[in-house]
Amino acid sequence: MGKWKHPGGKLREEGSESLSEAELLAILISTGMPGKSAEQIAGEVLAEYGSLAGLAGRPLEELLRFKGLSDVKIIRIAAALEIGRRLRAQ
């Protein structure tokens, strides 16, 4: 991940375009769990769905099977994906 402890620092210093999909998702996840960082959780989710586009529109319940994703984190991810969908529709 480089010199940043969390991708939010990278976003602040280099802009959102510099972040990978996993880093963007990790920002939404915010915190990990003992033994697993937010970045690792994001990587697992993207490995399963292939991309943020593959994740979009999936039932929220599916995400509960990923250790480290709580209801709050899943709702945050769903809200961000919906914002993106609405912006694309404009």
PyMOL Python script that loads the backbone (N, CA, C, O; Angstrom):
from pymol import cmd

cmd.read_pdbstr("""\
ATOM      1  N   MET A   1       0.817  -1.200   0.000  1.00  0.00           N
ATOM      2  CA  MET A   1       0.000   0.000   0.000  1.00  0.00           C
ATOM      3  C   MET A   1       0.854   1.255   0.000  1.00  0.00           C
ATOM      4  O   MET A   1       0.317   2.344  -0.199  1.00  0.00           O
ATOM      5  N   GLY A   2       2.132   1.156   0.209  1.00  0.00           N
ATOM      6  CA  GLY A   2       2.975   2.333   0.135  1.00  0.00           C
ATOM      7  C   GLY A   2       3.105   3.028   1.466  1.00  0.00           C
ATOM      8  O   GLY A   2       3.066   2.389   2.518  1.00  0.00           O
ATOM      9  N   LYS A   3       3.261   4.337   1.423  1.00  0.00           N
ATOM     10  CA  LYS A   3       3.556   5.102   2.634  1.00  0.00           C
ATOM     11  C   LYS A   3       2.334   5.424   3.478  1.00  0.00           C
ATOM     12  O   LYS A   3       2.481   5.976   4.568  1.00  0.00           O
ATOM     13  N   TRP A   4       1.142   5.102   3.016  1.00  0.00           N
ATOM     14  CA  TRP A   4      -0.073   5.428   3.734  1.00  0.00           C
ATOM     15  C   TRP A   4      -0.513   4.258   4.602  1.00  0.00           C
ATOM     16  O   TRP A   4      -0.394   3.101   4.199  1.00  0.00           O
ATOM     17  N   LYS A   5      -1.021   4.559   5.792  1.00  0.00           N
ATOM     18  CA  LYS A   5      -1.538   3.509   6.672  1.00  0.00           C
ATOM     19  C   LYS A   5      -2.932   3.078   6.244  1.00  0.00           C
ATOM     20  O   LYS A   5      -3.364   1.968   6.552  1.00  0.00           O
ATOM     21  N   HIS A   6      -3.625   3.938   5.548  1.00  0.00           N
ATOM     22  CA  HIS A   6      -4.975   3.659   5.071  1.00  0.00           C
ATOM     23  C   HIS A   6      -5.136   4.373   3.730  1.00  0.00           C
ATOM     24  O   HIS A   6      -4.545   5.434   3.530  1.00  0.00           O
ATOM     25  N   PRO A   7      -5.914   3.823   2.821  1.00  0.00           N
ATOM     26  CA  PRO A   7      -6.058   4.459   1.504  1.00  0.00           C
ATOM     27  C   PRO A   7      -6.633   5.867   1.546  1.00  0.00           C
ATOM     28  O   PRO A   7      -6.504   6.611   0.573  1.00  0.00           O
ATOM     29  N   GLY A   8      -7.263   6.247   2.646  1.00  0.00           N
ATOM     30  CA  GLY A   8      -7.774   7.613   2.752  1.00  0.00           C
ATOM     31  C   GLY A   8      -6.665   8.648   2.649  1.00  0.00           C
ATOM     32  O   GLY A   8      -6.866   9.719   2.077  1.00  0.00           O
ATOM     33  N   GLY A   9      -5.500   8.338   3.197  1.00  0.00           N
ATOM     34  CA  GLY A   9      -4.358   9.245   3.084  1.00  0.00           C
ATOM     35  C   GLY A   9      -3.897   9.376   1.641  1.00  0.00           C
ATOM     36  O   GLY A   9      -3.548  10.467   1.190  1.00  0.00           O
ATOM     37  N   LYS A  10      -3.897   8.277   0.929  1.00  0.00           N
ATOM     38  CA  LYS A  10      -3.522   8.301  -0.480  1.00  0.00           C
ATOM     39  C   LYS A  10      -4.521   9.128  -1.279  1.00  0.00           C
ATOM     40  O   LYS A  10      -4.134   9.914  -2.144  1.00  0.00           O
ATOM     41  N   LEU A  11      -5.806   8.949  -0.987  1.00  0.00           N
ATOM     42  CA  LEU A  11      -6.839   9.717  -1.682  1.00  0.00           C
ATOM     43  C   LEU A  11      -6.634  11.210  -1.438  1.00  0.00           C
ATOM     44  O   LEU A  11      -6.711  12.016  -2.366  1.00  0.00           O
ATOM     45  N   ARG A  12      -6.373  11.569  -0.188  1.00  0.00           N
ATOM     46  CA  ARG A  12      -6.196  12.975   0.165  1.00  0.00           C
ATOM     47  C   ARG A  12      -4.988  13.576  -0.558  1.00  0.00           C
ATOM     48  O   ARG A  12      -5.050  14.714  -1.024  1.00  0.00           O
ATOM     49  N   GLU A  13      -3.895  12.822  -0.653  1.00  0.00           N
ATOM     50  CA  GLU A  13      -2.669  13.366  -1.217  1.00  0.00           C
ATOM     51  C   GLU A  13      -2.572  13.234  -2.730  1.00  0.00           C
ATOM     52  O   GLU A  13      -1.979  14.090  -3.386  1.00  0.00           O
ATOM     53  N   GLU A  14      -3.149  12.170  -3.296  1.00  0.00           N
ATOM     54  CA  GLU A  14      -2.978  11.928  -4.729  1.00  0.00           C
ATOM     55  C   GLU A  14      -4.269  11.963  -5.530  1.00  0.00           C
ATOM     56  O   GLU A  14      -4.235  11.907  -6.759  1.00  0.00           O
ATOM     57  N   GLY A  15      -5.404  12.055  -4.853  1.00  0.00           N
ATOM     58  CA  GLY A  15      -6.685  12.101  -5.545  1.00  0.00           C
ATOM     59  C   GLY A  15      -7.314  10.730  -5.699  1.00  0.00           C
ATOM     60  O   GLY A  15      -6.628   9.708  -5.671  1.00  0.00           O
ATOM     61  N   SER A  16      -8.619  10.722  -5.862  1.00  0.00           N
ATOM     62  CA  SER A  16      -9.366   9.468  -5.924  1.00  0.00           C
ATOM     63  C   SER A  16      -9.004   8.617  -7.138  1.00  0.00           C
ATOM     64  O   SER A  16      -9.113   7.392  -7.089  1.00  0.00           O
ATOM     65  N   GLU A  17      -8.575   9.255  -8.223  1.00  0.00           N
ATOM     66  CA  GLU A  17      -8.241   8.508  -9.430  1.00  0.00           C
ATOM     67  C   GLU A  17      -7.046   7.588  -9.216  1.00  0.00           C
ATOM     68  O   GLU A  17      -6.866   6.620  -9.955  1.00  0.00           O
ATOM     69  N   SER A  18      -6.229   7.883  -8.209  1.00  0.00           N
ATOM     70  CA  SER A  18      -5.015   7.092  -7.969  1.00  0.00           C
ATOM     71  C   SER A  18      -5.295   5.798  -7.214  1.00  0.00           C
ATOM     72  O   SER A  18      -4.410   4.951  -7.097  1.00  0.00           O
ATOM     73  N   LEU A  19      -6.501   5.634  -6.706  1.00  0.00           N
ATOM     74  CA  LEU A  19      -6.823   4.460  -5.900  1.00  0.00           C
ATOM     75  C   LEU A  19      -7.357   3.310  -6.744  1.00  0.00           C
ATOM     76  O   LEU A  19      -8.062   3.515  -7.731  1.00  0.00           O
ATOM     77  N   SER A  20      -7.008   2.107  -6.335  1.00  0.00           N
ATOM     78  CA  SER A  20      -7.553   0.907  -6.969  1.00  0.00           C
ATOM     79  C   SER A  20      -8.978   0.692  -6.452  1.00  0.00           C
ATOM     80  O   SER A  20      -9.405   1.342  -5.498  1.00  0.00           O
ATOM     81  N   GLU A  21      -9.700  -0.215  -7.085  1.00  0.00           N
ATOM     82  CA  GLU A  21     -11.045  -0.541  -6.605  1.00  0.00           C
ATOM     83  C   GLU A  21     -10.982  -1.082  -5.185  1.00  0.00           C
ATOM     84  O   GLU A  21     -11.856  -0.778  -4.373  1.00  0.00           O
ATOM     85  N   ALA A  22      -9.964  -1.878  -4.867  1.00  0.00           N
ATOM     86  CA  ALA A  22      -9.833  -2.429  -3.517  1.00  0.00           C
ATOM     87  C   ALA A  22      -9.603  -1.320  -2.497  1.00  0.00           C
ATOM     88  O   ALA A  22     -10.150  -1.372  -1.395  1.00  0.00           O
ATOM     89  N   GLU A  23      -8.810  -0.332  -2.845  1.00  0.00           N
ATOM     90  CA  GLU A  23      -8.566   0.784  -1.929  1.00  0.00           C
ATOM     91  C   GLU A  23      -9.828   1.613  -1.718  1.00  0.00           C
ATOM     92  O   GLU A  23     -10.110   2.033  -0.596  1.00  0.00           O
ATOM     93  N   LEU A  24     -10.586   1.850  -2.778  1.00  0.00           N
ATOM     94  CA  LEU A  24     -11.840   2.591  -2.639  1.00  0.00           C
ATOM     95  C   LEU A  24     -12.814   1.832  -1.743  1.00  0.00           C
ATOM     96  O   LEU A  24     -13.447   2.423  -0.869  1.00  0.00           O
ATOM     97  N   LEU A  25     -12.931   0.539  -1.956  1.00  0.00           N
ATOM     98  CA  LEU A  25     -13.817  -0.279  -1.142  1.00  0.00           C
ATOM     99  C   LEU A  25     -13.339  -0.311   0.306  1.00  0.00           C
ATOM    100  O   LEU A  25     -14.155  -0.285   1.227  1.00  0.00           O
ATOM    101  N   ALA A  26     -12.040  -0.366   0.514  1.00  0.00           N
ATOM    102  CA  ALA A  26     -11.487  -0.378   1.869  1.00  0.00           C
ATOM    103  C   ALA A  26     -11.838   0.906   2.622  1.00  0.00           C
ATOM    104  O   ALA A  26     -12.053   0.873   3.833  1.00  0.00           O
ATOM    105  N   ILE A  27     -11.898   2.025   1.922  1.00  0.00           N
ATOM    106  CA  ILE A  27     -12.302   3.282   2.571  1.00  0.00           C
ATOM    107  C   ILE A  27     -13.729   3.160   3.084  1.00  0.00           C
ATOM    108  O   ILE A  27     -14.028   3.616   4.189  1.00  0.00           O
ATOM    109  N   LEU A  28     -14.612   2.555   2.303  1.00  0.00           N
ATOM    110  CA  LEU A  28     -15.997   2.370   2.741  1.00  0.00           C
ATOM    111  C   LEU A  28     -16.077   1.390   3.906  1.00  0.00           C
ATOM    112  O   LEU A  28     -16.867   1.585   4.829  1.00  0.00           O
ATOM    113  N   ILE A  29     -15.271   0.349   3.869  1.00  0.00           N
ATOM    114  CA  ILE A  29     -15.262  -0.642   4.943  1.00  0.00           C
ATOM    115  C   ILE A  29     -14.707  -0.016   6.220  1.00  0.00           C
ATOM    116  O   ILE A  29     -15.143  -0.341   7.324  1.00  0.00           O
ATOM    117  N   SER A  30     -13.756   0.872   6.058  1.00  0.00           N
ATOM    118  CA  SER A  30     -13.196   1.689   7.130  1.00  0.00           C
ATOM    119  C   SER A  30     -12.246   0.936   8.056  1.00  0.00           C
ATOM    120  O   SER A  30     -11.054   1.243   8.084  1.00  0.00           O
ATOM    121  N   THR A  31     -12.731  -0.017   8.795  1.00  0.00           N
ATOM    122  CA  THR A  31     -11.876  -0.738   9.735  1.00  0.00           C
ATOM    123  C   THR A  31     -11.961  -2.229   9.461  1.00  0.00           C
ATOM    124  O   THR A  31     -12.970  -2.741   8.975  1.00  0.00           O
ATOM    125  N   GLY A  32     -10.900  -2.890   9.781  1.00  0.00           N
ATOM    126  CA  GLY A  32     -10.878  -4.334   9.634  1.00  0.00           C
ATOM    127  C   GLY A  32     -11.307  -5.006  10.929  1.00  0.00           C
ATOM    128  O   GLY A  32     -12.174  -4.521  11.655  1.00  0.00           O
ATOM    129  N   MET A  33     -10.678  -6.117  11.185  1.00  0.00           N
ATOM    130  CA  MET A  33     -10.947  -6.881  12.395  1.00  0.00           C
ATOM    131  C   MET A  33      -9.611  -7.458  12.840  1.00  0.00           C
ATOM    132  O   MET A  33      -8.641  -7.397  12.085  1.00  0.00           O
ATOM    133  N   PRO A  34      -9.535  -8.009  14.024  1.00  0.00           N
ATOM    134  CA  PRO A  34      -8.248  -8.580  14.438  1.00  0.00           C
ATOM    135  C   PRO A  34      -7.732  -9.588  13.406  1.00  0.00           C
ATOM    136  O   PRO A  34      -8.410 -10.559  13.070  1.00  0.00           O
ATOM    137  N   GLY A  35      -6.537  -9.336  12.922  1.00  0.00           N
ATOM    138  CA  GLY A  35      -5.920 -10.232  11.962  1.00  0.00           C
ATOM    139  C   GLY A  35      -6.276  -9.993  10.511  1.00  0.00           C
ATOM    140  O   GLY A  35      -5.756 -10.675   9.628  1.00  0.00           O
ATOM    141  N   LYS A  36      -7.157  -9.032  10.246  1.00  0.00           N
ATOM    142  CA  LYS A  36      -7.568  -8.779   8.854  1.00  0.00           C
ATOM    143  C   LYS A  36      -7.878  -7.291   8.686  1.00  0.00           C
ATOM    144  O   LYS A  36      -8.768  -6.752   9.344  1.00  0.00           O
ATOM    145  N   SER A  37      -7.137  -6.645   7.806  1.00  0.00           N
ATOM    146  CA  SER A  37      -7.338  -5.215   7.563  1.00  0.00           C
ATOM    147  C   SER A  37      -8.535  -4.975   6.646  1.00  0.00           C
ATOM    148  O   SER A  37      -9.040  -5.893   5.999  1.00  0.00           O
ATOM    149  N   ALA A  38      -8.971  -3.728   6.607  1.00  0.00           N
ATOM    150  CA  ALA A  38     -10.051  -3.348   5.686  1.00  0.00           C
ATOM    151  C   ALA A  38      -9.635  -3.626   4.245  1.00  0.00           C
ATOM    152  O   ALA A  38     -10.459  -4.022   3.421  1.00  0.00           O
ATOM    153  N   GLU A  39      -8.352  -3.417   3.943  1.00  0.00           N
ATOM    154  CA  GLU A  39      -7.858  -3.672   2.599  1.00  0.00           C
ATOM    155  C   GLU A  39      -7.928  -5.159   2.253  1.00  0.00           C
ATOM    156  O   GLU A  39      -8.237  -5.515   1.116  1.00  0.00           O
ATOM    157  N   GLN A  40      -7.647  -6.017   3.213  1.00  0.00           N
ATOM    158  CA  GLN A  40      -7.730  -7.462   2.971  1.00  0.00           C
ATOM    159  C   GLN A  40      -9.177  -7.902   2.761  1.00  0.00           C
ATOM    160  O   GLN A  40      -9.462  -8.728   1.893  1.00  0.00           O
ATOM    161  N   ILE A  41     -10.081  -7.352   3.553  1.00  0.00           N
ATOM    162  CA  ILE A  41     -11.503  -7.673   3.388  1.00  0.00           C
ATOM    163  C   ILE A  41     -11.972  -7.222   2.006  1.00  0.00           C
ATOM    164  O   ILE A  41     -12.663  -7.961   1.305  1.00  0.00           O
ATOM    165  N   ALA A  42     -11.592  -6.009   1.623  1.00  0.00           N
ATOM    166  CA  ALA A  42     -11.963  -5.495   0.295  1.00  0.00           C
ATOM    167  C   ALA A  42     -11.425  -6.401  -0.802  1.00  0.00           C
ATOM    168  O   ALA A  42     -12.118  -6.676  -1.782  1.00  0.00           O
ATOM    169  N   GLY A  43     -10.196  -6.861  -0.640  1.00  0.00           N
ATOM    170  CA  GLY A  43      -9.608  -7.763  -1.623  1.00  0.00           C
ATOM    171  C   GLY A  43     -10.378  -9.066  -1.754  1.00  0.00           C
ATOM    172  O   GLY A  43     -10.556  -9.579  -2.858  1.00  0.00           O
ATOM    173  N   GLU A  44     -10.835  -9.605  -0.623  1.00  0.00           N
ATOM    174  CA  GLU A  44     -11.628 -10.839  -0.654  1.00  0.00           C
ATOM    175  C   GLU A  44     -12.953 -10.633  -1.378  1.00  0.00           C
ATOM    176  O   GLU A  44     -13.373 -11.473  -2.174  1.00  0.00           O
ATOM    177  N   VAL A  45     -13.602  -9.515  -1.096  1.00  0.00           N
ATOM    178  CA  VAL A  45     -14.886  -9.221  -1.743  1.00  0.00           C
ATOM    179  C   VAL A  45     -14.695  -9.088  -3.250  1.00  0.00           C
ATOM    180  O   VAL A  45     -15.464  -9.650  -4.030  1.00  0.00           O
ATOM    181  N   LEU A  46     -13.670  -8.344  -3.657  1.00  0.00           N
ATOM    182  CA  LEU A  46     -13.440  -8.144  -5.090  1.00  0.00           C
ATOM    183  C   LEU A  46     -12.970  -9.419  -5.775  1.00  0.00           C
ATOM    184  O   LEU A  46     -13.257  -9.626  -6.954  1.00  0.00           O
ATOM    185  N   ALA A  47     -12.256 -10.268  -5.061  1.00  0.00           N
ATOM    186  CA  ALA A  47     -11.865 -11.559  -5.643  1.00  0.00           C
ATOM    187  C   ALA A  47     -13.100 -12.400  -5.940  1.00  0.00           C
ATOM    188  O   ALA A  47     -13.136 -13.136  -6.927  1.00  0.00           O
ATOM    189  N   GLU A  48     -14.102 -12.289  -5.088  1.00  0.00           N
ATOM    190  CA  GLU A  48     -15.347 -13.048  -5.286  1.00  0.00           C
ATOM    191  C   GLU A  48     -16.186 -12.490  -6.437  1.00  0.00           C
ATOM    192  O   GLU A  48     -16.738 -13.253  -7.230  1.00  0.00           O
ATOM    193  N   TYR A  49     -16.284 -11.166  -6.530  1.00  0.00           N
ATOM    194  CA  TYR A  49     -17.178 -10.536  -7.507  1.00  0.00           C
ATOM    195  C   TYR A  49     -16.468  -9.985  -8.741  1.00  0.00           C
ATOM    196  O   TYR A  49     -17.126  -9.575  -9.697  1.00  0.00           O
ATOM    197  N   GLY A  50     -15.153  -9.971  -8.732  1.00  0.00           N
ATOM    198  CA  GLY A  50     -14.392  -9.549  -9.896  1.00  0.00           C
ATOM    199  C   GLY A  50     -14.123  -8.064 -10.000  1.00  0.00           C
ATOM    200  O   GLY A  50     -13.072  -7.658 -10.497  1.00  0.00           O
ATOM    201  N   SER A  51     -15.053  -7.250  -9.541  1.00  0.00           N
ATOM    202  CA  SER A  51     -14.917  -5.795  -9.642  1.00  0.00           C
ATOM    203  C   SER A  51     -16.044  -5.148  -8.850  1.00  0.00           C
ATOM    204  O   SER A  51     -16.951  -5.821  -8.358  1.00  0.00           O
ATOM    205  N   LEU A  52     -15.965  -3.827  -8.739  1.00  0.00           N
ATOM    206  CA  LEU A  52     -17.079  -3.102  -8.108  1.00  0.00           C
ATOM    207  C   LEU A  52     -18.347  -3.253  -8.939  1.00  0.00           C
ATOM    208  O   LEU A  52     -19.446  -3.332  -8.389  1.00  0.00           O
ATOM    209  N   ALA A  53     -18.198  -3.293 -10.258  1.00  0.00           N
ATOM    210  CA  ALA A  53     -19.362  -3.486 -11.131  1.00  0.00           C
ATOM    211  C   ALA A  53     -20.003  -4.848 -10.865  1.00  0.00           C
ATOM    212  O   ALA A  53     -21.227  -4.973 -10.875  1.00  0.00           O
ATOM    213  N   GLY A  54     -19.185  -5.854 -10.631  1.00  0.00           N
ATOM    214  CA  GLY A  54     -19.704  -7.183 -10.323  1.00  0.00           C
ATOM    215  C   GLY A  54     -20.392  -7.243  -8.974  1.00  0.00           C
ATOM    216  O   GLY A  54     -21.309  -8.037  -8.765  1.00  0.00           O
ATOM    217  N   LEU A  55     -19.942  -6.399  -8.064  1.00  0.00           N
ATOM    218  CA  LEU A  55     -20.541  -6.325  -6.728  1.00  0.00           C
ATOM    219  C   LEU A  55     -21.876  -5.582  -6.750  1.00  0.00           C
ATOM    220  O   LEU A  55     -22.792  -5.910  -5.996  1.00  0.00           O
ATOM    221  N   ALA A  56     -21.973  -4.586  -7.615  1.00  0.00           N
ATOM    222  CA  ALA A  56     -23.173  -3.741  -7.659  1.00  0.00           C
ATOM    223  C   ALA A  56     -24.411  -4.578  -7.964  1.00  0.00           C
ATOM    224  O   ALA A  56     -24.402  -5.426  -8.856  1.00  0.00           O
ATOM    225  N   GLY A  57     -25.444  -4.331  -7.227  1.00  0.00           N
ATOM    226  CA  GLY A  57     -26.717  -4.999  -7.468  1.00  0.00           C
ATOM    227  C   GLY A  57     -26.851  -6.364  -6.817  1.00  0.00           C
ATOM    228  O   GLY A  57     -27.914  -6.980  -6.894  1.00  0.00           O
ATOM    229  N   ARG A  58     -25.794  -6.849  -6.177  1.00  0.00           N
ATOM    230  CA  ARG A  58     -25.880  -8.138  -5.497  1.00  0.00           C
ATOM    231  C   ARG A  58     -26.708  -7.965  -4.226  1.00  0.00           C
ATOM    232  O   ARG A  58     -26.688  -6.889  -3.628  1.00  0.00           O
ATOM    233  N   PRO A  59     -27.424  -8.983  -3.807  1.00  0.00           N
ATOM    234  CA  PRO A  59     -28.190  -8.882  -2.559  1.00  0.00           C
ATOM    235  C   PRO A  59     -27.265  -8.612  -1.375  1.00  0.00           C
ATOM    236  O   PRO A  59     -26.205  -9.223  -1.247  1.00  0.00           O
ATOM    237  N   LEU A  60     -27.675  -7.706  -0.532  1.00  0.00           N
ATOM    238  CA  LEU A  60     -26.860  -7.323   0.621  1.00  0.00           C
ATOM    239  C   LEU A  60     -26.536  -8.512   1.510  1.00  0.00           C
ATOM    240  O   LEU A  60     -25.454  -8.574   2.094  1.00  0.00           O
ATOM    241  N   GLU A  61     -27.465  -9.456   1.616  1.00  0.00           N
ATOM    242  CA  GLU A  61     -27.259 -10.613   2.488  1.00  0.00           C
ATOM    243  C   GLU A  61     -26.022 -11.412   2.081  1.00  0.00           C
ATOM    244  O   GLU A  61     -25.371 -12.023   2.928  1.00  0.00           O
ATOM    245  N   GLU A  62     -25.696 -11.410   0.789  1.00  0.00           N
ATOM    246  CA  GLU A  62     -24.530 -12.149   0.314  1.00  0.00           C
ATOM    247  C   GLU A  62     -23.247 -11.661   0.978  1.00  0.00           C
ATOM    248  O   GLU A  62     -22.334 -12.447   1.231  1.00  0.00           O
ATOM    249  N   LEU A  63     -23.184 -10.368   1.258  1.00  0.00           N
ATOM    250  CA  LEU A  63     -21.967  -9.803   1.815  1.00  0.00           C
ATOM    251  C   LEU A  63     -21.750 -10.183   3.275  1.00  0.00           C
ATOM    252  O   LEU A  63     -20.636 -10.072   3.786  1.00  0.00           O
ATOM    253  N   LEU A  64     -22.795 -10.625   3.940  1.00  0.00           N
ATOM    254  CA  LEU A  64     -22.659 -11.003   5.348  1.00  0.00           C
ATOM    255  C   LEU A  64     -21.736 -12.202   5.548  1.00  0.00           C
ATOM    256  O   LEU A  64     -21.245 -12.430   6.653  1.00  0.00           O
ATOM    257  N   ARG A  65     -21.500 -12.958   4.498  1.00  0.00           N
ATOM    258  CA  ARG A  65     -20.639 -14.136   4.653  1.00  0.00           C
ATOM    259  C   ARG A  65     -19.162 -13.778   4.720  1.00  0.00           C
ATOM    260  O   ARG A  65     -18.333 -14.631   5.037  1.00  0.00           O
ATOM    261  N   PHE A  66     -18.823 -12.529   4.426  1.00  0.00           N
ATOM    262  CA  PHE A  66     -17.431 -12.097   4.526  1.00  0.00           C
ATOM    263  C   PHE A  66     -17.137 -11.661   5.951  1.00  0.00           C
ATOM    264  O   PHE A  66     -17.749 -10.722   6.462  1.00  0.00           O
ATOM    265  N   LYS A  67     -16.199 -12.345   6.590  1.00  0.00           N
ATOM    266  CA  LYS A  67     -15.831 -11.974   7.954  1.00  0.00           C
ATOM    267  C   LYS A  67     -15.273 -10.566   7.945  1.00  0.00           C
ATOM    268  O   LYS A  67     -14.408 -10.228   7.139  1.00  0.00           O
ATOM    269  N   GLY A  68     -15.781  -9.755   8.852  1.00  0.00           N
ATOM    270  CA  GLY A  68     -15.336  -8.371   8.951  1.00  0.00           C
ATOM    271  C   GLY A  68     -16.299  -7.378   8.345  1.00  0.00           C
ATOM    272  O   GLY A  68     -16.107  -6.170   8.482  1.00  0.00           O
ATOM    273  N   LEU A  69     -17.347  -7.867   7.668  1.00  0.00           N
ATOM    274  CA  LEU A  69     -18.356  -6.957   7.121  1.00  0.00           C
ATOM    275  C   LEU A  69     -19.602  -7.016   7.991  1.00  0.00           C
ATOM    276  O   LEU A  69     -20.301  -8.029   8.031  1.00  0.00           O
ATOM    277  N   SER A  70     -19.868  -5.931   8.678  1.00  0.00           N
ATOM    278  CA  SER A  70     -21.062  -5.819   9.517  1.00  0.00           C
ATOM    279  C   SER A  70     -22.197  -5.210   8.700  1.00  0.00           C
ATOM    280  O   SER A  70     -21.998  -4.777   7.565  1.00  0.00           O
ATOM    281  N   ASP A  71     -23.373  -5.185   9.285  1.00  0.00           N
ATOM    282  CA  ASP A  71     -24.527  -4.558   8.625  1.00  0.00           C
ATOM    283  C   ASP A  71     -24.213  -3.111   8.244  1.00  0.00           C
ATOM    284  O   ASP A  71     -24.526  -2.682   7.133  1.00  0.00           O
ATOM    285  N   VAL A  72     -23.604  -2.368   9.144  1.00  0.00           N
ATOM    286  CA  VAL A  72     -23.308  -0.955   8.892  1.00  0.00           C
ATOM    287  C   VAL A  72     -22.372  -0.803   7.693  1.00  0.00           C
ATOM    288  O   VAL A  72     -22.582   0.060   6.840  1.00  0.00           O
ATOM    289  N   LYS A  73     -21.354  -1.634   7.634  1.00  0.00           N
ATOM    290  CA  LYS A  73     -20.406  -1.551   6.526  1.00  0.00           C
ATOM    291  C   LYS A  73     -21.066  -1.933   5.207  1.00  0.00           C
ATOM    292  O   LYS A  73     -20.812  -1.304   4.180  1.00  0.00           O
ATOM    293  N   ILE A  74     -21.896  -2.940   5.229  1.00  0.00           N
ATOM    294  CA  ILE A  74     -22.590  -3.374   4.015  1.00  0.00           C
ATOM    295  C   ILE A  74     -23.553  -2.295   3.533  1.00  0.00           C
ATOM    296  O   ILE A  74     -23.654  -2.050   2.330  1.00  0.00           O
ATOM    297  N   ILE A  75     -24.248  -1.658   4.442  1.00  0.00           N
ATOM    298  CA  ILE A  75     -25.166  -0.573   4.073  1.00  0.00           C
ATOM    299  C   ILE A  75     -24.388   0.596   3.481  1.00  0.00           C
ATOM    300  O   ILE A  75     -24.845   1.218   2.523  1.00  0.00           O
ATOM    301  N   ARG A  76     -23.222   0.901   4.040  1.00  0.00           N
ATOM    302  CA  ARG A  76     -22.368   1.976   3.512  1.00  0.00           C
ATOM    303  C   ARG A  76     -21.938   1.650   2.078  1.00  0.00           C
ATOM    304  O   ARG A  76     -21.962   2.524   1.212  1.00  0.00           O
ATOM    305  N   ILE A  77     -21.550   0.414   1.828  1.00  0.00           N
ATOM    306  CA  ILE A  77     -21.145  -0.009   0.487  1.00  0.00           C
ATOM    307  C   ILE A  77     -22.326   0.097  -0.479  1.00  0.00           C
ATOM    308  O   ILE A  77     -22.180   0.611  -1.588  1.00  0.00           O
ATOM    309  N   ALA A  78     -23.492  -0.388  -0.058  1.00  0.00           N
ATOM    310  CA  ALA A  78     -24.688  -0.337  -0.911  1.00  0.00           C
ATOM    311  C   ALA A  78     -25.055   1.107  -1.245  1.00  0.00           C
ATOM    312  O   ALA A  78     -25.430   1.405  -2.379  1.00  0.00           O
ATOM    313  N   ALA A  79     -24.950   2.001  -0.267  1.00  0.00           N
ATOM    314  CA  ALA A  79     -25.282   3.407  -0.498  1.00  0.00           C
ATOM    315  C   ALA A  79     -24.311   4.031  -1.503  1.00  0.00           C
ATOM    316  O   ALA A  79     -24.734   4.773  -2.390  1.00  0.00           O
ATOM    317  N   ALA A  80     -23.025   3.739  -1.374  1.00  0.00           N
ATOM    318  CA  ALA A  80     -22.041   4.285  -2.308  1.00  0.00           C
ATOM    319  C   ALA A  80     -22.278   3.771  -3.727  1.00  0.00           C
ATOM    320  O   ALA A  80     -22.186   4.535  -4.688  1.00  0.00           O
ATOM    321  N   LEU A  81     -22.581   2.486  -3.861  1.00  0.00           N
ATOM    322  CA  LEU A  81     -22.865   1.930  -5.186  1.00  0.00           C
ATOM    323  C   LEU A  81     -24.120   2.563  -5.780  1.00  0.00           C
ATOM    324  O   LEU A  81     -24.178   2.805  -6.986  1.00  0.00           O
ATOM    325  N   GLU A  82     -25.110   2.828  -4.959  1.00  0.00           N
ATOM    326  CA  GLU A  82     -26.338   3.477  -5.444  1.00  0.00           C
ATOM    327  C   GLU A  82     -26.065   4.911  -5.872  1.00  0.00           C
ATOM    328  O   GLU A  82     -26.622   5.374  -6.867  1.00  0.00           O
ATOM    329  N   ILE A  83     -25.221   5.615  -5.140  1.00  0.00           N
ATOM    330  CA  ILE A  83     -24.845   6.974  -5.551  1.00  0.00           C
ATOM    331  C   ILE A  83     -24.206   6.922  -6.935  1.00  0.00           C
ATOM    332  O   ILE A  83     -24.540   7.725  -7.806  1.00  0.00           O
ATOM    333  N   GLY A  84     -23.293   5.984  -7.137  1.00  0.00           N
ATOM    334  CA  GLY A  84     -22.660   5.839  -8.443  1.00  0.00           C
ATOM    335  C   GLY A  84     -23.667   5.519  -9.531  1.00  0.00           C
ATOM    336  O   GLY A  84     -23.587   6.067 -10.631  1.00  0.00           O
ATOM    337  N   ARG A  85     -24.617   4.634  -9.238  1.00  0.00           N
ATOM    338  CA  ARG A  85     -25.643   4.282 -10.222  1.00  0.00           C
ATOM    339  C   ARG A  85     -26.464   5.505 -10.600  1.00  0.00           C
ATOM    340  O   ARG A  85     -26.741   5.729 -11.778  1.00  0.00           O
ATOM    341  N   ARG A  86     -26.853   6.292  -9.612  1.00  0.00           N
ATOM    342  CA  ARG A  86     -27.664   7.474  -9.890  1.00  0.00           C
ATOM    343  C   ARG A  86     -26.883   8.529 -10.688  1.00  0.00           C
ATOM    344  O   ARG A  86     -27.440   9.185 -11.569  1.00  0.00           O
ATOM    345  N   LEU A  87     -25.623   8.683 -10.378  1.00  0.00           N
ATOM    346  CA  LEU A  87     -24.815   9.639 -11.142  1.00  0.00           C
ATOM    347  C   LEU A  87     -24.669   9.206 -12.595  1.00  0.00           C
ATOM    348  O   LEU A  87     -24.709  10.039 -13.500  1.00  0.00           O
ATOM    349  N   ARG A  88     -24.500   7.906 -12.818  1.00  0.00           N
ATOM    350  CA  ARG A  88     -24.405   7.391 -14.196  1.00  0.00           C
ATOM    351  C   ARG A  88     -25.711   7.613 -14.954  1.00  0.00           C
ATOM    352  O   ARG A  88     -25.702   7.833 -16.165  1.00  0.00           O
ATOM    353  N   ALA A  89     -26.821   7.553 -14.245  1.00  0.00           N
ATOM    354  CA  ALA A  89     -28.135   7.671 -14.889  1.00  0.00           C
ATOM    355  C   ALA A  89     -28.473   9.105 -15.286  1.00  0.00           C
ATOM    356  O   ALA A  89     -29.393   9.325 -16.074  1.00  0.00           O
ATOM    357  N   GLN A  90     -27.756  10.060 -14.762  1.00  0.00           N
ATOM    358  CA  GLN A  90     -28.067  11.466 -15.056  1.00  0.00           C
ATOM    359  C   GLN A  90     -27.644  11.869 -16.446  1.00  0.00           C
ATOM    360  O   GLN A  90     -27.837  13.018 -16.841  1.00  0.00           O
TER     361      GLN A  90
END
""", "prot")
cmd.dss("prot")
cmd.show_as("cartoon", "prot")
cmd.util.cbc("prot")
cmd.orient("prot")
